[in-house]
Amino acid sequence: MAKITQEMLEAKYAELSIYENGYTAKGYKAIAGIDEAGRGPLAGPVVAACCILDPAKPVYGLDDSKKLSEKKREALFPVIKENALAYAVVAVDAGTIDEINILEATKQAMRECVRQISDSIVPDLLLIDAVKLEGVDQEVVPIIKGDAKSNSIAAASILAKVTRDHIMEEYDEKYPGYGFAKHKGYGTKDHYAAIREHGMSPIHRRSFLKVIH
């Protein structure tokens, strides 16, 4: 595998700063990226994150969290939190997902992220990975595959993903036998087998498991 140089990292960072730089040139001063993790799993919360990066403290290596190894995500996680101007992470539990559906639960988490981050810095623009978010005061720019096109969204993607992984690892200790630490709640063969053997845990999404239920 070719060695990744500092020049390559800087070039990638510049490539993923096109949206931020473009909107900054238009006069926006606090641009927040928003993304979520956990819309697809059978168990656990959906987690959203909102992040305002500091242009003076670039975080190199950002990308769509799904494209990064777990080791790389874990390494970037504290760096993002330390260098961002502001960030917020919010989880919405399985019960709420069953009650209002996964899309609305995702939007609820995102809106709460915006509310929380506004306690530190009120964003004037929201760059979001694909979701059309209503109920916020800011201008919203949905970007398809935005976590691979915007540093701000990529940073939020990593914050959400790593936070959710940690939550599922804690649930693995609380509800042993399901393998949550391994599959993070996604519908693997082993996960379905565990549900059939043990039944559903309190963190399983009943609306995702109607056939088994």
HELIX and SHEET records of a PDB file:
HELIX    1   1 GLN A    6  GLU A   15  1                                  10    
HELIX    2   2 ILE A   18  ALA A   25  1                                   8    
HELIX    3   3 SER A   65  LYS A   67  5                                   3    
HELIX    4   4 GLU A   70  ASN A   83  1                                  14    
HELIX    5   5 ALA A   94  ILE A  100  1                                   7    
HELIX    6   6 ILE A  102  ILE A  117  1                                  16    
HELIX    7   7 GLY A  146  ALA A  148  5                                   3    
HELIX    8   8 ASN A  151  LYS A  174  1                                  24    
HELIX    9   9 PHE A  180  HIS A  183  1                                   4    
HELIX   10  10 LYS A  189  HIS A  198  1                                  10    
HELIX   11  11 ARG A  206  PHE A  208  5                                   3    
SHEET    1   A 5 ALA A  86  VAL A  92  0                                        
SHEET    2   A 5 VAL A  46  ILE A  52 -1                                        
SHEET    3   A 5 ILE A  31  ALA A  37 -1                                        
SHEET    4   A 5 LEU A 125  ASP A 129  1                                        
SHEET    5   A 5 GLU A 139  ILE A 143  1                                        
END                                                                             
